[in-house]
Amino acid sequence: YPVPNPYLGPDTTICMGDILILEPGGSFSSYLWQDNSNLAFFSVTSSGIYTVQVENSFGCEASDEIFVNVSDPQVNLGEDSFLCEGQHIVLDAGPGFVSYLWIPDNSNNQTLVVIAEETYSVTVLDEFGCEATDEILISLYPFPNADLGGDKEICTGDTLMLSGPDGDFTYYWNGQPGGQNYIVYGSGNYTLSVVNICDSVSDVIQVTETEVPEVFLGLDEVIVPGQSIELDAGEGHDTYLWQDGATGQFYTV
């Protein structure tokens, strides 16, 4: 009687997630796989040695085995990260792959130089044609600036609003956390510190409070035609402005 000749094929490699169907070939009366199952085929999803014993209609038996390797390539770009304006970072997909494909620029090197805010992904292939993908979000942050301008003067009773730069910053006024704007009510030195993940910078401004000038023209007066009086706005002021545009200290009515 003829001896059966089952053949599972040469040792092979499949990719993680794929399914390899083993079939011994031919038509046999019975099948016995390494796990004692007895179907005419066997589904492989993990690495290992797989064997089958078959019997033909004459009661003759034979067996074959195959080693199946499951390739599971891994690529890791790390956690989401950031870069500061004007700087760059290098993303590295790691060595040992046959090919690399970066998105969105379609380059195919192991590394990628990043200078802009974007979600970047890389797809790699190993020697068995198995694929792995990873992505990373790179955020872009500006360097902070703290420019309050020149020193300022305010009049007694007035207020002055100081403002920090627009952006995703943390603001500290005189060492205390606050918002982008700060209201000044009196004289003093005021310090703004602007902080983000890239840097921390500060600026100081001096605010001087000037007293409001006092002016007194006297009590209301009554004059007759042909009579005149001289009003005195007081000395020591820098400028004078009367209702008709006159600019002197004295005004004759």
Residue pairs with C-beta under 8 A, 6 or more apart in sequence:
1 56
1 58
1 59
1 60
2 56
2 58
2 60
3 60
3 62
4 26
4 28
4 54
4 55
4 56
4 60
4 61
4 62
5 25
5 26
5 62
6 24
6 25
6 26
6 28
6 52
6 53
6 54
6 62
6 63
6 64
7 24
7 25
7 64
8 22
8 23
8 24
8 50
8 52
8 64
8 65
8 66
9 22
9 66
10 66
11 66
11 67
11 68
11 69
12 20
12 66
12 67
12 68
12 69
13 68
13 69
13 70
13 71
13 128
13 130
14 20
14 44
14 68
14 69
14 70
14 71
14 128
15 70
15 71
15 72
15 128
15 129
15 130
15 131
16 70
16 71
16 72
16 130
18 45
19 43
19 44
19 45
20 43
20 44
20 45
20 68
21 41
21 42
21 43
21 44
22 41
22 42
22 43
22 44
22 50
22 52
22 66
23 40
23 41
24 31
24 40
24 52
24 54
24 64
26 54
28 40
28 54
28 55
28 56
29 54
29 55
29 56
29 57
30 38
30 54
30 55
31 38
31 39
31 40
31 52
31 53
31 54
32 38
32 52
32 53
32 54
33 39
33 42
33 50
33 51
33 52
34 49
34 50
34 51
34 52
42 50
42 52
44 50
44 68
45 70
46 68
46 70
47 68
47 69
47 70
48 67
48 68
49 65
49 66
49 67
49 68
50 65
50 66
50 67
50 68
51 63
51 64
51 65
51 66
52 63
52 64
52 65
53 61
53 62
53 63
54 61
54 62
54 63
55 61
71 126
71 128
71 130
72 130
72 132
73 97
73 124
73 125
73 126
73 130
73 131
73 132
74 132
75 93
75 94
75 97
75 122
75 124
75 132
75 133
75 134
76 94
76 134
77 91
77 92
77 93
77 120
77 122
77 134
77 135
77 136
78 136
79 136
80 136
80 137
80 138
80 139
81 89
81 136
81 137
81 138
81 139
82 138
82 139
82 140
82 141
82 197
83 89
83 114
83 115
83 138
83 139
83 140
83 141
84 140
84 141
84 142
84 143
84 197
84 198
84 199
85 140
85 141
85 142
85 143
85 198
86 143
87 115
88 113
88 114
88 115
89 113
89 114
89 138
90 111
90 112
90 113
90 114
91 102
91 111
91 112
91 113
91 114
91 120
91 122
91 136
92 110
92 111
93 100
93 110
93 111
93 112
93 122
93 124
93 134
94 110
94 124
95 110
96 126
97 110
97 124
97 125
97 126
98 124
98 125
98 126
98 127
98 129
99 108
99 124
99 125
100 107
100 108
100 109
100 110
100 122
100 123
100 124
101 108
101 122
101 123
101 124
102 108
102 109
102 112
102 120
102 121
102 122
103 120
103 121
103 122
103 123
104 118
104 120
105 112
112 120
112 122
114 120
114 138
116 138
116 140
117 138
117 139
117 140
118 137
118 138
119 135
119 136
119 137
119 138
120 135
120 136
120 137
120 138
121 133
121 134
121 135
121 136
122 133
122 134
122 135
123 131
123 132
123 133
124 131
124 132
124 133
125 131
126 132
141 168
141 196
141 197
141 198
142 167
142 196
142 198
143 198
143 199
143 201
144 165
144 167
144 169
144 194
144 195
144 196
144 198
144 199
144 200
144 201
145 165
145 194
145 201
146 164
146 165
146 192
146 193
146 194
146 201
146 202
146 203
147 165
147 203
148 162
148 190
148 192
148 203
148 204
148 205
149 205
150 205
151 205
151 206
151 207
151 208
152 160
152 184
152 205
152 206
152 207
152 208
153 207
153 208
153 209
153 210
154 160
154 184
154 186
154 187
154 207
154 208
154 209
154 210
155 209
155 210
155 211
155 212
156 209
156 210
156 211
156 212
157 212
159 183
159 184
159 185
160 183
160 184
160 207
161 181
161 182
161 183
161 184
162 173
162 181
162 182
162 183
162 184
162 190
162 192
162 205
163 180
163 181
163 182
164 171
164 180
164 181
164 182
164 192
164 194
165 180
165 194
166 180
167 196
168 196
169 180
169 194
169 195
169 196
170 177
170 194
170 195
170 196
171 177
171 178
171 179
171 180
171 192
171 193
171 194
171 195
172 178
172 191
172 192
172 193
172 195
173 182
173 190
173 191
173 192
174 190
174 191
175 191
175 193
182 190
182 192
184 190
184 207
186 207
186 209
187 207
187 208
187 209
188 206
188 207
189 204
189 205
189 206
189 207
190 204
190 205
190 206
190 207
191 202
191 203
191 204
192 202
192 203
192 204
192 205
193 200
193 201
193 202
194 200
194 201
194 202
213 237
214 234
215 233
215 234
215 237
216 234
217 231
217 232
217 233
218 231
221 229
221 253
223 229
223 253
228 252
228 253
229 252
229 253
230 250
230 251
230 252
230 253
231 250
231 251
231 252
231 253
232 249
232 250
233 240
233 249
233 250
233 251
234 249
235 249
237 249
239 247
240 246
240 247
240 248
240 249
241 247
242 248
242 251
